[in-house]
Amino acid sequence: MLDRRYQVFVATSGLDMSPERRIVAQTLIGIGFSSWCVEHRTPVSTAIARRQIDESDYVVMLLGSKYGDCSVSGVSYMHLEYIYAITKQKPIIVFIHADPRNRPDELQETSLQAKEKFNNFRKQLQHEVDQVFFYRDLRDLELIVRANMLHMLECFPVLGWIRPQNMQILQDRIDALNAKVNQLERELKKCEHDMVAICDVSVEDIYCFRYRIQAYQDGYVHEMEHERSEDWGQLLYVLSKVFKTLMPEECFAKCLNDYLNETALAELRITMPQVYAVGRAQIQVQHLYHIKLQMRQNEWILPAHRDERHRMLWKLSSKAHEILETYIQQQNRNFQLNSNSYSNL
């Protein structure tokens, strides 16, 4: 199992929150997080804090009873860090002292303006951040951090980082994936090699393809591989039911497999009379690919454009509509002639 770690930036008002910051840092280490914090505030430290926020997975706002040291703009460095984290769309969790007025006098703001800014910032955090939790003492803070930081992993999953000693595990996974890619590339080349040359066909031409299907007989499931011969007119007719409107490319497989599920029972009963049901038909990939290419080559079903999910959408062409009308009329005439021949007998 990979030893995954997560980086957390802890924003505080300054040195007045050192005990709380140490508790948070120790607690985070115990549950798989590493923390950063900037306590000595200067204009230079702002750039450092922003770089640390950029590289962090989560941001913790730790608010006691002070607004904190202010920048030249009159906004505290902690407040600026909060604004920056918002712009970077970092998951934020806030831990606020439940009763800031009862903290020691040396931890209180001395000016009315600073107290007003603190109260406004406290209200802002409660209004804008979903994950806000209140603590009363250091022990309470430890328990709340431990419980809710693990909850943050579930609500806001991130990649984190892997310890260097786990690089061999990662390399093994990469090697396994590369082997899988090579295997798939070989299979793709084999499919391409098996493909027949694509040229124009007529609706009367016959196409032979193979498919797999499950046949149910005597309470058992039999995995079967079968061959089917259809003229291109019938294949176009089957696909036209789906591609009358814009549909994604994967509908080729679903449409043909559904057709095989509906029609294969009678075909299989020729050799297996006791078969009572079939299902899970799947046309072979190379034949599916050939049918799709043939529909495009003949300009019967063509790619139109991509949807919002970047999937290629296909649609029956006007040319195919005309061909289908003629084909269906011919099929009806053939059926009528066959019916008359049987009645004469």
C-alpha positions as CSV (number, residue, x, y, z in Angstrom):
1,M,0.0,0.0,0.0
2,L,1.3,3.5,-0.9
3,D,2.2,5.8,2.0
4,R,0.4,8.9,0.7
5,R,0.9,12.2,2.4
6,Y,-1.0,15.5,2.2
7,Q,0.3,19.1,2.5
8,V,-1.6,21.6,4.6
9,F,-1.0,25.3,4.9
10,V,-2.0,26.7,8.4
11,A,-2.9,30.4,8.4
12,T,-2.9,32.1,11.8
13,S,-3.0,35.7,13.1
14,G,0.6,35.4,14.3
15,L,2.7,34.5,17.3
16,D,-0.4,34.8,19.6
17,M,-1.6,31.5,18.1
18,S,1.7,29.5,18.5
19,P,0.3,27.0,21.1
20,E,-2.7,26.2,18.8
21,R,-0.5,26.0,15.7
22,R,1.8,23.5,17.5
23,I,-1.1,21.3,18.5
24,V,-2.5,21.4,14.9
25,A,0.9,20.6,13.4
26,Q,1.4,17.6,15.8
27,T,-2.1,16.3,15.2
28,L,-1.7,16.6,11.4
29,I,1.5,14.7,11.4
30,G,-0.1,11.8,13.3
31,I,-2.8,11.4,10.7
32,G,-0.8,11.6,7.5
33,F,-0.6,15.4,6.9
34,S,2.4,17.7,6.8
35,S,1.9,21.4,7.6
36,W,3.4,24.8,6.7
37,C,2.9,28.0,8.5
38,V,4.3,31.6,8.4
39,E,4.2,33.3,11.8
40,H,6.6,36.2,11.4
41,R,4.8,38.5,9.0
42,T,6.5,40.8,6.5
43,P,5.8,41.8,2.9
44,V,8.5,39.2,1.9
45,S,6.7,36.5,3.9
46,T,3.5,37.1,1.8
47,A,5.2,35.7,-1.3
48,I,6.5,32.7,0.7
49,A,3.0,32.0,2.1
50,R,1.5,32.2,-1.4
51,R,4.0,29.7,-2.8
52,Q,3.2,27.4,0.1
53,I,-0.5,27.7,-0.5
54,D,0.1,26.9,-4.2
55,E,1.8,23.6,-3.2
56,S,-0.6,22.7,-0.5
57,D,-3.6,20.3,-0.8
58,Y,-5.6,21.9,2.0
59,V,-5.7,25.3,3.8
60,V,-6.5,25.5,7.6
61,M,-7.6,28.9,9.0
62,L,-6.9,29.0,12.7
63,L,-8.6,32.0,14.3
64,G,-8.3,32.9,18.0
65,S,-9.1,36.4,19.3
66,K,-6.8,38.6,17.1
67,Y,-7.2,39.9,13.5
68,G,-3.4,39.7,13.2
69,D,-0.6,41.8,11.8
70,C,-1.8,44.0,8.9
71,S,-0.2,44.7,5.5
72,V,0.2,48.2,4.2
73,S,-3.3,47.9,2.7
74,G,-4.8,47.5,6.2
75,V,-5.8,43.9,5.6
76,S,-4.2,41.3,7.9
77,Y,-1.8,38.8,6.4
78,M,-4.1,36.0,7.5
79,H,-7.0,37.6,5.7
80,L,-4.9,38.0,2.6
81,E,-3.9,34.3,2.8
82,Y,-7.6,33.4,3.0
83,I,-8.4,35.5,-0.1
84,Y,-5.5,33.9,-2.0
85,A,-6.6,30.4,-1.1
86,I,-10.1,31.2,-2.3
87,T,-8.8,32.3,-5.7
88,K,-6.7,29.1,-6.0
89,Q,-9.8,27.0,-5.2
90,K,-8.1,25.3,-2.3
91,P,-10.3,23.2,0.1
92,I,-10.5,25.3,3.3
93,I,-11.3,24.3,6.8
94,V,-11.7,26.8,9.7
95,F,-11.1,26.3,13.4
96,I,-12.4,29.2,15.5
97,H,-12.1,29.8,19.2
98,A,-15.6,29.5,20.6
99,D,-15.3,32.3,23.2
100,P,-12.5,34.7,22.1
101,R,-13.5,37.4,24.7
102,N,-12.5,35.1,27.5
103,R,-8.9,34.6,26.2
104,P,-6.2,36.4,28.2
105,D,-5.9,40.1,27.8
106,E,-2.5,39.9,26.0
107,L,-4.2,37.9,23.3
108,Q,-6.8,40.5,22.6
109,E,-6.8,43.3,20.1
110,T,-6.2,46.7,21.7
111,S,-7.8,49.1,19.2
112,L,-11.5,49.3,18.4
113,Q,-10.6,49.3,14.7
114,A,-8.7,46.0,15.0
115,K,-11.5,44.5,17.1
116,E,-14.1,45.5,14.4
117,K,-11.9,43.9,11.7
118,F,-11.6,40.7,13.7
119,N,-15.3,40.4,14.3
120,N,-16.1,41.1,10.6
121,F,-13.5,38.5,9.5
122,R,-14.9,36.0,11.9
123,K,-18.4,36.5,10.5
124,Q,-17.1,36.3,7.0
125,L,-15.4,32.9,7.6
126,Q,-18.6,31.5,9.1
127,H,-20.7,32.8,6.2
128,E,-18.4,31.8,3.3
129,V,-16.8,28.5,4.4
130,D,-18.8,25.3,4.8
131,Q,-16.3,23.5,7.0
132,V,-16.2,25.7,10.2
133,F,-15.6,24.2,13.7
134,F,-15.4,25.7,17.1
135,Y,-13.0,24.8,19.9
136,R,-12.6,25.9,23.6
137,D,-9.2,24.6,24.6
138,L,-6.1,22.9,23.2
139,R,-7.4,19.4,23.9
140,D,-10.7,20.2,22.3
141,L,-8.8,21.6,19.2
142,E,-6.7,18.4,18.9
143,L,-9.8,16.2,18.9
144,I,-11.7,18.4,16.4
145,V,-8.7,18.6,14.0
146,R,-8.2,14.8,14.1
147,A,-11.8,14.0,13.3
148,N,-12.5,16.7,10.7
149,M,-9.3,16.6,8.7
150,L,-9.9,12.9,7.9
151,H,-13.4,13.9,6.9
152,M,-11.9,16.5,4.5
153,L,-10.1,13.7,2.7
154,E,-13.5,12.1,2.0
155,C,-15.3,15.4,1.0
156,F,-12.4,16.9,-1.0
157,P,-10.1,14.1,-2.3
158,V,-6.8,15.2,-3.6
159,L,-3.7,13.4,-5.1
160,G,-1.3,14.2,-2.3
161,W,2.3,13.0,-2.6
162,I,4.2,9.8,-2.2
163,R,7.1,9.2,0.0
164,P,10.4,8.6,-1.9
165,Q,10.8,5.0,-0.5
166,N,7.6,4.1,-2.3
167,M,9.1,4.9,-5.7
168,Q,9.7,1.2,-6.5
169,I,6.0,0.5,-6.0
170,L,5.1,3.3,-8.4
171,Q,7.7,2.1,-10.9
172,D,6.2,-1.5,-10.7
173,R,2.8,0.0,-11.4
174,I,4.2,2.0,-14.4
175,D,5.9,-1.1,-15.8
176,A,2.6,-3.1,-15.5
177,L,0.7,-0.3,-17.2
178,N,3.3,-0.1,-20.0
179,A,3.0,-3.8,-20.5
180,K,-0.8,-3.5,-20.8
181,V,-0.5,-0.7,-23.3
182,N,1.9,-2.8,-25.4
183,Q,-0.5,-5.7,-25.3
184,L,-3.4,-3.5,-26.4
185,E,-1.3,-2.0,-29.2
186,R,-0.5,-5.5,-30.4
187,E,-4.2,-6.5,-30.3
188,L,-5.1,-3.3,-32.2
189,K,-2.5,-4.1,-35.0
190,K,-3.9,-7.6,-35.2
191,C,-7.4,-6.2,-35.6
192,E,-6.2,-3.8,-38.3
193,H,-4.4,-6.6,-40.1
194,D,-7.6,-8.7,-40.0
195,M,-9.6,-5.9,-41.5
196,V,-10.6,-6.4,-45.1
197,A,-10.2,-3.6,-47.6
198,I,-12.9,-1.0,-47.4
199,C,-14.7,-0.3,-50.7
200,D,-18.2,0.6,-51.7
201,V,-20.8,-2.1,-51.3
202,S,-24.5,-2.3,-52.3
203,V,-27.4,-3.2,-50.1
204,E,-27.6,-6.7,-51.7
205,D,-24.0,-7.6,-50.9
206,I,-23.6,-10.2,-48.1
207,Y,-21.3,-9.6,-45.1
208,C,-20.2,-12.4,-42.8
209,F,-19.3,-11.6,-39.2
210,R,-18.8,-13.5,-36.0
211,Y,-20.1,-12.9,-32.5
212,R,-20.2,-14.4,-29.0
213,I,-23.4,-15.1,-27.1
214,Q,-24.6,-17.0,-24.1
215,A,-27.1,-19.7,-24.7
216,Y,-29.2,-21.2,-21.9
217,Q,-30.0,-24.9,-22.1
218,D,-30.9,-27.5,-19.4
219,G,-30.2,-25.0,-16.6
220,Y,-26.7,-24.3,-17.9
221,V,-25.1,-21.3,-19.6
222,H,-23.1,-22.1,-22.7
223,E,-20.6,-19.6,-24.1
224,M,-21.1,-19.8,-27.9
225,E,-19.2,-18.3,-30.9
226,H,-21.4,-18.1,-34.0
227,E,-21.2,-16.7,-37.5
228,R,-23.9,-14.6,-39.1
229,S,-24.5,-13.6,-42.7
230,E,-26.5,-10.4,-43.4
231,D,-26.8,-8.2,-46.5
232,W,-25.7,-4.7,-46.0
233,G,-29.2,-3.4,-46.4
234,Q,-30.4,-5.3,-43.3
235,L,-27.4,-4.0,-41.3
236,L,-28.2,-0.4,-42.4
237,Y,-31.9,-1.0,-41.6
238,V,-31.0,-2.2,-38.0
239,L,-28.6,0.8,-37.4
240,S,-31.0,3.3,-38.9
241,K,-33.4,2.8,-36.0
242,V,-30.9,4.3,-33.7
243,F,-29.0,6.8,-35.9
244,K,-32.1,8.6,-37.1
245,T,-31.0,11.2,-34.6
246,L,-27.5,12.2,-33.5
247,M,-26.0,9.4,-31.4
248,P,-22.5,8.7,-30.0
249,E,-20.2,6.2,-31.7
250,E,-20.6,3.5,-29.0
251,C,-24.2,3.1,-30.1
252,F,-23.0,1.0,-33.1
253,A,-22.0,-1.8,-30.7
254,K,-25.1,-1.5,-28.5
255,C,-27.5,-1.5,-31.5
256,L,-25.9,-4.5,-33.2
257,N,-25.6,-6.5,-30.0
258,D,-29.3,-5.8,-29.1
259,Y,-30.2,-7.0,-32.6
260,L,-28.2,-10.2,-32.1
261,N,-29.9,-10.8,-28.8
262,E,-33.3,-10.5,-30.4
263,T,-32.6,-12.7,-33.4
264,A,-30.0,-15.3,-32.4
265,L,-32.4,-17.7,-30.6
266,A,-33.9,-19.2,-33.8
267,E,-30.5,-19.4,-35.4
268,L,-29.0,-21.4,-32.5
269,R,-31.9,-23.7,-32.2
270,I,-30.9,-25.2,-35.6
271,T,-28.0,-26.9,-33.9
272,M,-29.2,-26.7,-30.2
273,P,-33.0,-27.4,-30.3
274,Q,-33.2,-27.3,-26.4
275,V,-32.0,-23.7,-26.1
276,Y,-34.7,-21.6,-24.5
277,A,-33.0,-18.2,-24.2
278,V,-29.9,-16.3,-25.3
279,G,-28.2,-13.1,-24.1
280,R,-25.1,-11.0,-23.7
281,A,-24.3,-11.0,-27.4
282,Q,-21.1,-9.3,-28.4
283,I,-20.0,-8.8,-32.0
284,Q,-16.3,-9.2,-32.5
285,V,-14.3,-6.0,-32.5
286,Q,-12.8,-6.2,-35.9
287,H,-16.2,-6.9,-37.5
288,L,-17.8,-4.0,-35.6
289,Y,-15.0,-1.7,-36.7
290,H,-15.5,-2.9,-40.3
291,I,-19.2,-2.2,-40.3
292,K,-18.7,1.2,-38.9
293,L,-16.1,2.0,-41.5
294,Q,-18.3,0.6,-44.3
295,M,-21.2,2.8,-43.2
296,R,-18.9,5.8,-43.4
297,Q,-17.3,4.8,-46.7
298,N,-20.7,4.4,-48.3
299,E,-21.8,7.7,-46.8
300,W,-24.8,6.0,-45.1
301,I,-24.0,6.9,-41.5
302,L,-21.6,9.8,-41.0
303,P,-19.9,11.6,-38.1
304,A,-21.6,15.0,-37.6
305,H,-20.0,16.9,-34.7
306,R,-18.9,16.5,-31.1
307,D,-21.1,17.0,-28.1
308,E,-20.3,18.9,-24.9
309,R,-18.5,15.7,-23.6
310,H,-16.3,15.7,-26.8
311,R,-17.9,12.5,-28.1
312,M,-18.3,12.1,-31.8
313,L,-22.0,12.0,-32.8
314,W,-23.1,10.1,-35.9
315,K,-26.3,10.4,-37.9
316,L,-28.1,8.7,-40.8
317,S,-27.5,10.6,-44.1
318,S,-30.2,11.7,-46.5
319,K,-28.6,9.3,-49.1
320,A,-29.2,6.4,-46.7
321,H,-32.8,7.4,-46.2
322,E,-33.4,7.1,-49.9
323,I,-31.6,3.8,-50.1
324,L,-33.6,2.4,-47.2
325,E,-36.9,3.4,-48.8
326,T,-36.0,1.4,-51.9
327,Y,-34.6,-1.5,-49.9
328,I,-37.7,-1.8,-47.7
329,Q,-40.0,-1.6,-50.8
330,Q,-38.0,-4.4,-52.5
331,Q,-38.1,-6.5,-49.3
332,N,-41.9,-6.1,-49.1
333,R,-42.2,-7.2,-52.8
334,N,-40.1,-10.2,-52.1
335,F,-42.1,-11.1,-49.1
336,Q,-45.3,-10.8,-51.1
337,L,-44.0,-13.0,-53.9
338,N,-42.9,-15.6,-51.5
339,S,-46.3,-15.5,-49.8
340,N,-48.1,-15.9,-53.2
341,S,-45.8,-18.9,-54.0
342,Y,-46.7,-20.6,-50.8
343,S,-50.4,-20.0,-51.3
344,N,-50.3,-21.5,-54.8
345,L,-48.7,-24.6,-53.4
